């Protein structure tokens, strides 16, 4: 029996399925809820119990699908949207139905190049949501602080004074929310002995604090994927790549912009902390700077060493 390939285009309210069988292609549009997903996946199971399923990583919107997929034995792949977009060549126009078909064709051609998806633990799933909410709160706080800075630079009046106080009150409230979220994250970690052990272990590395450790735990799905340091460094965007073609193009190796910017950002902060502490990384950093190396280039090397 030939394999069946299923492409899934995910949105907040609906899911578009493209089922590619040996002799036909069918399309299904369903609601993004557990009941509707379970019903359609049972139908696909009757066609091929080990069908290849592929979807893009869209964060929260994948969660209902993940929950149902744990009950099936499909070969499932969760792919970075940029990877699929860059692989399909020149295209004109798009809609959900076409996107689902493109994803199905992509996994049919490339499934051997990717690791299949595996369910993650409840603790990691909860921490992922909590960290996302924490980033949202920090973004809100940064915006309010910028507003206050702008208000203080204009002609001062009673109105601007009131607005500044309103923003300061909101900032204090957001700070409380961030502390509460961090407390919830710590509870989730303490409830999972293995996860707690791994996080405490990597926090012994100079510069790695709570936020960096939590982020790495989430991005590696509880230290179960991207376990090769080279792959993790590439994923984080800290690996320099050469740009060379014939004799007309040759540049210094530079890091790629195709990276997980959240992980890259926390690693940058960890590297900056590490070189301020008394340790081998600080000695390495100071030696390279004295040799005339660019400071940012050396910091990137420190990020690599942390990984």
C-alpha positions as CSV (number, residue, x, y, z in Angstrom):
1,X,0.0,0.0,0.0
2,X,1.3,3.4,-1.0
3,X,1.7,6.1,1.6
4,X,-0.8,8.9,2.3
5,X,0.4,12.5,2.8
6,X,-1.6,15.1,4.7
7,X,-0.9,18.8,4.7
8,X,-2.6,20.9,7.4
9,X,-2.9,24.7,7.2
10,X,-3.7,26.1,10.6
11,X,-5.5,29.2,11.7
12,X,-7.2,30.3,14.9
13,X,-10.7,29.2,14.0
14,X,-10.3,26.6,11.3
15,X,-8.0,23.9,9.9
16,X,-7.6,23.1,6.2
17,X,-6.6,19.5,5.4
18,X,-5.2,18.3,2.1
19,X,-5.1,14.5,1.9
20,X,-2.9,13.2,-0.9
21,X,-3.7,9.6,-1.7
22,X,-2.1,7.5,-4.6
23,X,-5.0,8.1,-7.0
24,X,-6.8,11.2,-5.6
25,X,-6.5,14.4,-3.6
26,X,-9.2,15.5,-1.2
27,X,-9.7,18.7,0.8
28,X,-11.4,19.2,4.2
29,X,-12.1,22.4,6.2
30,X,-13.0,21.9,9.8
31,X,-13.2,23.9,13.0
32,X,-10.1,24.1,15.2
33,X,-11.4,22.1,18.1
34,X,-10.7,18.7,19.6
35,X,-14.0,17.1,18.5
36,X,-13.8,18.0,14.8
37,X,-10.1,17.1,14.6
38,X,-10.7,13.7,16.2
39,X,-13.5,12.9,13.8
40,X,-11.4,13.7,10.7
41,X,-8.3,12.0,11.9
42,X,-10.3,8.8,12.4
43,X,-11.3,8.9,8.8
44,X,-7.7,9.4,7.7
45,X,-6.7,6.5,10.0
46,X,-9.0,4.2,8.0
47,X,-7.2,5.1,4.8
48,X,-3.6,4.9,6.3
49,X,-3.0,4.4,10.0
50,X,0.6,5.6,9.6
51,X,0.0,8.5,7.2
52,X,2.5,11.4,7.0
53,X,1.0,14.5,8.5
54,X,2.7,17.9,8.2
55,X,1.8,21.3,9.6
56,X,3.6,24.6,10.2
57,X,4.5,25.7,13.7
58,X,2.0,28.4,14.6
59,X,2.2,28.4,18.4
60,X,-1.0,28.2,20.4
61,X,-3.2,27.4,17.3
62,X,-1.4,23.9,17.1
63,X,-2.3,22.8,20.6
64,X,-5.8,21.3,19.8
65,X,-4.2,19.3,17.0
66,X,-1.3,18.1,19.3
67,X,-3.8,16.9,21.9
68,X,-5.6,14.7,19.5
69,X,-2.5,13.4,17.6
70,X,-1.2,11.9,20.8
71,X,-4.0,9.2,20.4
72,X,-2.9,8.2,16.9
73,X,0.2,6.6,15.3
74,X,0.6,9.0,12.4
75,X,4.1,10.1,11.4
76,X,3.8,13.8,12.2
77,X,6.1,16.7,11.3
78,X,6.0,20.3,12.6
79,X,8.0,22.5,10.3
80,X,9.1,26.1,10.5
81,X,7.0,28.2,8.1
82,X,10.1,29.8,6.6
83,X,11.4,26.4,5.5
84,X,8.3,25.6,3.6
85,X,8.0,29.1,2.1
86,X,11.5,29.0,0.8
87,X,11.2,25.5,-0.7
88,X,8.2,26.0,-3.0
89,X,9.9,28.4,-5.4
90,X,8.1,31.3,-7.2
91,X,4.4,31.4,-6.4
92,X,1.6,33.8,-7.2
93,X,-1.4,34.1,-4.9
94,X,-2.3,31.9,-1.9
95,X,-5.2,30.7,0.1
96,X,-5.7,28.2,2.9
97,X,-6.6,25.3,0.5
98,X,-3.6,25.9,-1.7
99,X,-1.3,26.2,1.4
100,X,-2.5,22.9,2.7
101,X,-1.7,21.2,-0.6
102,X,1.7,22.8,-0.7
103,X,2.5,21.5,2.8
104,X,1.4,18.0,1.8
105,X,3.6,18.0,-1.3
106,X,6.5,19.4,0.8
107,X,6.4,16.5,3.3
108,X,6.0,13.9,0.5
109,X,9.3,15.1,-1.0
110,X,11.2,15.9,2.2
111,X,10.0,13.8,5.1
112,X,13.3,11.9,5.2
113,X,15.2,15.1,6.1
114,X,13.2,15.9,9.3
115,X,12.7,14.4,12.7
116,X,9.1,13.4,13.4
117,X,7.1,15.3,16.1
118,X,6.8,13.7,19.5
119,X,4.3,14.8,22.2
120,X,5.9,17.0,24.9
121,X,5.2,16.9,28.6
122,X,2.5,18.8,30.2
123,X,5.0,20.9,32.3
124,X,6.9,22.0,29.1
125,X,3.6,22.8,27.4
126,X,2.5,24.9,30.4
127,X,5.9,26.7,30.6
128,X,5.7,27.5,26.9
129,X,2.4,29.3,27.3
130,X,3.5,31.1,30.5
131,X,6.8,32.3,28.9
132,X,4.8,33.6,25.9
133,X,2.5,35.5,28.3
134,X,5.6,36.9,30.1
135,X,7.1,38.2,26.9
136,X,3.7,39.9,26.1
137,X,3.6,41.6,29.5
138,X,7.2,42.8,29.1
139,X,6.4,44.2,25.7
140,X,3.4,46.1,27.3
141,X,5.6,47.4,30.1
142,X,8.3,48.6,27.6
143,X,5.6,50.4,25.6
144,X,4.3,52.2,28.7
145,X,7.8,53.2,29.8
146,X,8.4,54.7,26.3
147,X,5.1,56.6,26.5
148,X,6.2,58.1,29.9
149,X,9.6,59.0,28.4
150,X,7.8,60.8,25.5
151,X,5.3,62.6,27.8
152,X,8.1,63.9,30.0
153,X,9.9,65.4,27.0
154,X,6.8,67.5,25.9
155,X,5.6,70.7,27.5
156,X,4.6,69.7,31.0
157,X,1.0,70.2,32.2
158,X,-1.5,68.7,34.7
159,X,-2.8,66.5,32.0
160,X,0.5,65.0,31.1
161,X,1.3,64.6,34.8
162,X,-2.0,62.6,35.2
163,X,-1.2,60.4,32.2
164,X,2.3,59.7,33.6
165,X,0.8,58.6,36.9
166,X,-1.8,56.4,35.1
167,X,1.1,54.7,33.2
168,X,3.2,54.2,36.3
169,X,0.2,52.6,38.0
170,X,-0.2,50.2,35.0
171,X,3.6,49.4,35.1
172,X,3.4,48.4,38.7
173,X,0.4,46.2,38.0
174,X,2.3,44.6,35.1
175,X,5.3,44.0,37.3
176,X,3.0,42.1,39.7
177,X,1.7,40.0,36.8
178,X,5.2,39.1,35.7
179,X,6.2,38.0,39.2
180,X,3.0,35.8,39.4
181,X,3.8,34.3,36.0
182,X,7.4,33.5,37.0
183,X,6.0,31.9,40.2
184,X,3.7,29.7,38.1
185,X,6.7,28.7,35.9
186,X,8.7,27.6,39.0
187,X,5.8,25.5,40.3
188,X,5.6,23.7,36.9
189,X,9.3,23.0,37.0
190,X,9.3,21.8,40.6
191,X,6.4,19.4,39.7
192,X,8.6,17.7,37.1
193,X,11.7,16.1,38.8
194,X,13.7,15.4,35.5
195,X,13.0,18.8,34.1
196,X,14.0,20.5,37.4
197,X,17.2,18.5,37.5
198,X,18.2,19.5,33.9
199,X,17.3,23.2,34.4
200,X,19.3,23.3,37.6
201,X,22.3,21.7,35.8
202,X,22.5,24.2,33.0
203,X,22.1,27.1,35.5
204,X,25.5,26.1,36.8
205,X,27.0,27.5,33.6
206,X,28.2,31.1,34.0
207,X,25.7,33.7,32.7
208,X,22.8,31.2,32.5
209,X,19.9,32.4,34.7
210,X,16.3,31.4,35.1
211,X,14.9,33.0,31.9
212,X,17.7,31.6,29.7
213,X,17.3,28.1,31.2
214,X,13.5,28.2,30.9
215,X,13.7,29.3,27.3
216,X,16.2,26.6,26.3
217,X,14.0,24.0,28.0
218,X,11.0,25.1,26.0
219,X,12.8,25.4,22.7
220,X,14.3,21.9,23.1
221,X,10.9,20.6,24.3
222,X,12.3,19.5,27.7
223,X,15.8,18.7,26.3
224,X,14.5,16.1,23.9
225,X,15.1,17.8,20.5
226,X,18.0,19.9,19.1
227,X,20.3,18.0,21.5
228,X,23.2,18.4,19.1
229,X,25.0,21.6,20.1
230,X,25.7,22.5,16.5
231,X,22.1,22.2,15.5
232,X,21.0,24.2,18.5
233,X,23.5,26.9,17.8
234,X,22.3,27.1,14.1
235,X,18.7,27.2,15.3
236,X,19.6,30.1,17.7
237,X,21.4,32.0,14.9
238,X,24.8,32.2,16.4
239,X,26.7,30.2,13.8
240,X,28.6,32.3,11.2
241,X,28.2,31.3,7.6
242,X,30.4,32.1,4.6
243,X,29.0,33.9,1.6
244,X,31.1,33.0,-1.5
245,X,30.5,32.6,-5.2
246,X,33.2,32.5,-7.8
247,X,35.6,35.5,-7.6
248,X,32.9,38.3,-7.5
249,X,31.3,37.5,-4.1
250,X,33.2,36.8,-0.9
251,X,32.3,38.2,2.5
252,X,33.4,37.6,6.0
253,X,31.4,34.8,7.7
254,X,28.2,36.3,9.3
255,X,25.4,34.9,11.4
256,X,22.1,34.2,9.5
257,X,18.9,36.2,10.1
258,X,17.0,32.9,9.8
259,X,17.0,32.2,13.6
260,X,14.8,31.9,16.6
261,X,15.1,35.5,17.8
262,X,13.7,34.8,21.3
263,X,16.5,32.2,22.0
264,X,19.1,34.4,20.3
265,X,18.1,37.4,22.5
266,X,18.3,35.5,25.8
267,X,21.7,33.9,24.8
268,X,23.0,37.4,24.1
269,X,22.0,38.6,27.6
270,X,23.6,35.4,29.1
271,X,26.8,36.1,27.2
272,X,27.0,39.7,28.4
273,X,26.5,38.5,32.0
274,X,29.1,35.7,31.6
275,X,31.8,38.1,30.5
276,X,31.2,40.3,33.5
277,X,31.8,37.4,35.9
278,X,35.1,35.9,37.0
279,X,35.4,32.8,34.8
280,X,37.1,31.3,31.8
281,X,34.6,33.0,29.4
282,X,35.6,36.4,30.7
283,X,39.3,35.6,30.3
284,X,38.6,34.4,26.7
285,X,36.6,37.5,25.9
286,X,39.2,40.0,27.2
287,X,42.0,38.1,25.4
288,X,40.2,38.2,22.1
289,X,39.3,41.9,22.4
290,X,42.9,42.7,23.3
291,X,43.9,40.9,20.1
292,X,41.8,43.4,18.2
293,X,38.7,41.2,17.5
294,X,35.3,43.0,17.2
295,X,33.5,42.9,20.6
296,X,30.2,41.7,19.1
297,X,32.0,39.0,17.2
298,X,33.6,37.8,20.4
299,X,30.3,37.9,22.2
300,X,28.8,35.7,19.5
301,X,31.7,33.2,20.1
302,X,30.8,33.3,23.8
303,X,27.1,32.5,22.9
304,X,28.4,29.5,21.0
305,X,30.5,28.4,23.9
306,X,27.5,28.7,26.3
307,X,25.5,26.3,24.0
